[in-house]
Amino acid sequence: MTFLPASRAYQAFLFDMDGTLITSTAAAERVWTRWAERHGLDAAALLSVMHGVRAVDTIRRQNLPDIDLNAEVAWVERGEIEDVEGVAPIPGAIDFIARLPPDRWAVVTSASVPLARARLKAAGVTPPAVLITAEDVERGKPDPAGYLKAAVTLGFDIADCLVFEDAEAGVQAGEAAGADVVVVTAAWTHPLETDHPKLVDYADVTLEVGADGALTVKI
């Protein structure tokens, strides 16, 4: 059994959403493949870089001429909200977060509020009190703003928080924020080279909640 790191207790857990608490990879990739085809882009190349990143940032980086950026973002978001087939919780995730004190965890996602709520509902995951979305930050992952905002909102120092991520941009965001990071691999379609501790899912994770609310997790 692996302890994270030095068996330390954390004040809060900060979770990415897609690929970390829920699996939505197939649905997201269906929509982004259609979007890539609309614009004559290499869908496989796009899918290798869009995970964990805000739609607006992914689209902007394609450097497409003469597009209405807001309209393209809306097209993708509408498609993702409508297509939730196959969206499901990562094994063990619902029970794991149900055991967390409600003021000790947050979700930090690159999705918009409507998309985040649609996917969480489809997966049967009750949204947390603190939900940081694409609208809440000026710069998306790998910028650390979302994780820093979540820690401040919960009332804890980011150094006392543990970030759960699955994608490179999110891992970089957690690192830049100054948090410890654990990488969830259950929904991987694009494996990530990482030195951070990894867990397949939450089925075999041991969670201890201290009398003071502090959280310890063992993999």
HELIX and SHEET records of a PDB file:
HELIX    1   1 THR A   25  ARG A   38  1                                  14    
HELIX    2   2 ALA A   43  LEU A   47  1                                   5    
HELIX    3   3 ALA A   55  ARG A   60  1                                   6    
HELIX    4   4 LEU A   69  GLU A   82  1                                  14    
HELIX    5   5 ALA A   93  ALA A   98  1                                   6    
HELIX    6   6 PRO A  102  ARG A  104  5                                   3    
HELIX    7   7 VAL A  113  ALA A  123  1                                  11    
HELIX    8   8 ALA A  134  ASP A  136  5                                   3    
HELIX    9   9 ALA A  145  LEU A  154  1                                  10    
HELIX   10  10 ILE A  158  ASP A  160  5                                   3    
HELIX   11  11 GLU A  168  ALA A  177  1                                  10    
SHEET    1   A 6 VAL A 130  ILE A 132  0                                        
SHEET    2   A 6 TRP A 105  VAL A 108  1                                        
SHEET    3   A 6 ALA A  12  PHE A  15  1                                        
SHEET    4   A 6 CYS A 161  GLU A 165  1                                        
SHEET    5   A 6 ASP A 180  VAL A 184  1                                        
SHEET    6   A 6 LYS A 198  LEU A 199  1                                        
SHEET    1   B 2 ILE A  22  THR A  23  0                                        
SHEET    2   B 2 ALA A  88  PRO A  89 -1                                        
SHEET    1   C 2 THR A 206  VAL A 209  0                                        
SHEET    2   C 2 LEU A 215  LYS A 218 -1                                        
END                                                                             
